[in-house]
Amino acid sequence: MTVFKHNNYYFNLSIPEYELPVFGFNVGELRLIENIENIENKSFLFSDVKAHLKEQEIKICTFRGKENIHIIRLLESIGFKFVSTYNIVECYKKEFAEIETNNKVKICLAKTSDFDKTLEIEKTVLDFSTFSIDPLIDGNIASKRNSIRVQSHFAKPNHRIYVSKINNKIAGFIQFNVDIKNKKAETLNAGVNPEYQKMEIGKALFSKAFKILFKEGCEIITSDYSTQNIGSGRLHILCNFRIVDQEVHLRYFSK
């Protein structure tokens, strides 16, 4: 952990190992430290962040945290650029609204043998956190990162994927972390095969998967989505999810 301080703000800089296979170079993550009482490491001045990124050969650094104008201006002062805003949403069982669809698509729990097919679908999904300000990221890299992010959850004990199938071919999937003991589920990722878009597959996946989880004992489902992702936002609203928080995503590129 490398800690940087600015007035009463403390930031942690880390270099996740899972990013290296995707980009081929170091990618950093800068996060605000909420509980400063646990800081034991020596802290550097925030003005030293850029020099440290260069020293560690970190070509890209991302920040995602609660929307705070002081933090945003501080990050922008050293070259971070705004990428997107994320809505953090949740829905309680008693508030859930099932979406009516015109299709008869059925969904089922994915088998392990279905997992590779979900990765193929994820590679086709638009990355809503990647825009033209990202000169080092193209569509192929973004797709590879998306699929690695989905795959990273496969071995977790609470991991679960529901899929919709048409003629034994996966038309879409939705991925969760399910904690039945604590009656909670977290939506991780979702994607629809381009061949089956405009067939209300997304509506069926979201609505029916949520309904199953609530029937199995979950009391609350949480999720998040980029405000640029209009489709995802609409589906969450239709299911009666409500916004409980917002986070901003900024990114820095070394020159």
N, C-alpha and C positions, 0 to 999 in steps of 0.2 A: 504494500500500500504506500503510495506517495501522496502526501497531503499538502495542499496549498491553502493559504489563508489570506483573506481580504476583509479587514475590519472584523465583523462578527460572523462572517461566512467562511466555512471550511469545505474544500473540495477534495475528493479522492480521485486519483488517476490510476487506472488499471489498463492492462493490455491483455484482453481475452485471447486465449490460445485458439479458440474455434474460428477466429477471423483470419488467421494466417493462411490456412489452406484455400480460402476463398480469394483473397486479394493478392497473396504472394508478398505482402509487406505488413509491417506493424500497423494496427488500427487501435487507437486508444478510446477509452470511455471515461468521460469526466462526469462525476456525479456529486451532487450536494450532500454533505454529511448532515443528517438530521440530528443525531445524538452526539454532540461534541464531547460529552463526558467520557466516552469510550476512546477518545483519541490518545494514543500512547506514542505515536510516531512523531518525529521531529517534523515541523511544518515549514514549508518554503513560502516565500511571498508569491502572491498570485501573479505578479508581474513577471515571474520567472517561468510561467507555464510554457510560453512559446519556445524559450531556450531549451527547456527540458524535452519538449516534443522533438525538437531538432536533434538533440543529443541522443535520444532513444530511437531515432530514425522512424518516428511515428508520422506517417504521411497523411492520415485521416484521423480526426478525433471527433467523437460525437458527444452531445450532451442531451439528456432527456430528463426533465424534472417538472415540478409544479410551476405553473405560470407565475412569474415574479418579475416585474418590470425592472427592478434593480439588478437582478441576476442577468436578465437578457441584455441590458445595456452594458453590464460589466463584460460579458462574453463577447458582445459585438465590438467592444473597444480593443480586443486583441485579435479580431479577425474571424470570429464565429459568425455564420450566416444562418438565418432562420430557414428551416425546411418545412415544418408542418406543426399543426396542433393536433393533439389526440384527445378525444373524449373518453373519459373513464366512466363506464356505465354498469348498472346492475339491475336485476329484476328479481323480485320475491315471488314465491310460488302463488300467493294469493292475488298478485297483481298481473300475472302472466296472461297474455292474450294470444290465442292460437290464430295463425294466419290461414285464411281460406285460399286455396289454390284451385286452378282449373284442371290440374293434372292428377293422375292417380299414382304418382311416384311413391314407392315405398322405400324406407331407409332401414338399414340394418347395421349391426355392429360389425366393423371391419375385421376380417381375418388377417393374420400375420402375412399371409400371401398377397393381401391387397395393398400392403404398405408401399411397395415400390410403385404401384400405379398412382397412389396419391402424390408421390414425389414428382412423377411426370406431369401431373396436373399443376402442381405448385410452381413448376418451372415456367408455366405459361401465364401466371398471375402477375398483373401489374404491381410493381412495388410503389406504393403511394408515399413512401418516405424518400424517394429518389427523384430529383428534379434536375433541370438544366444547370443548376449551380454546381453540380457534382461532376467535374471534368474527369475524374479518375474512375467513375463508375458508369458502365454501360449496361444495356439490357441483359446481356449474357451473364455478367457478374452478379447483377441483382437477382436473376433467376436462380443462379447457383446458390447464392446466399439464402434465398427463400427456402429452397429444398433442404439445405443443411439445417436450417432452423426447425423445420418440420421434423426431420429425422432425429434431431437431438433429443426429442421427447419420447421416442419409441421405447427405450429401455426403462423408462420411469414407471414405478409400480402403479401410479394412479392415472397413467396415460390411457386414453380411450379415443377411438376414431369411429364416427358413424359415416356410412357411405350410401349414396343413392346409385342404383344400378338400372341400366336399361339394356335389355338383351344381353345380360351378363357382363356388360361393360360399365365401368365406374363413370358415372356422369358428374359426380361431385363428392366432396367430403367436408366434414367439419370435425375439428380436433379439440379435445378437452383435457384438462387435468381435473380429475374427479375425486373429491374427498368426502365419501359417503359418511364416514365417522363424524365429521364436523358439518355434514349436510350442505357442502358447498361444491361448486364446480366453476372452473375458469375456462373460458373460451380462448384457445391458443391460436388456431389458424383455420382457414376455410378456403375452398377453391372450387370452381366449376369448370369442367372440361369445356373448352371453346366450342366443341361440336354440339353441345347441348345447352348453350346459352339461349336466353329468350324463351325458355320452356318452364320458367318458374321453379327451376331446380333449387336455386338459392333459398327461395321462400320455403320450400318443402323441407330442406335440410335444417334450416334454422328452427322453424316452428316445431317440427316433429322430434328433432333431437332434444330440444329444450323440454318438450312435453314428457318425453321418456325419462329424462333426468329428474324432473319434478315428481313423476310417479314412483321413481325408485327411492325417493327419500330426500332429495336435495331441497333445501328451503330457499337458497339464493344462488343465482348464476351471475358471474361477473364477466366483463369483457371490455375491450377498448378498440378504437378504430380512428384512423386519421380523418380529420374533417374533410380532406380532399376525396375520401372514399365515399361518395354519395350513396352508392348502392348498399354498402354495409350499414351506413347510418340509417337509411330508410328501413332496412330489415329489422334493426334493433328497435326502432320507434314503433313499427307495426306490432312487435311482440311486447310492447309496453315497458321496454327498458328505460330507465331514467338516468340522466347525466348526474354524476355525483362529484366529479372533479375534472380538471383539465391539465394536460401536460404539454410542454413545448419541446420540440426537437430542433436542435441547432447542430451545425457541423462546421468543422475547421479543416482546411486543406493547407498543407505546408507548401511553400513556394520554392 
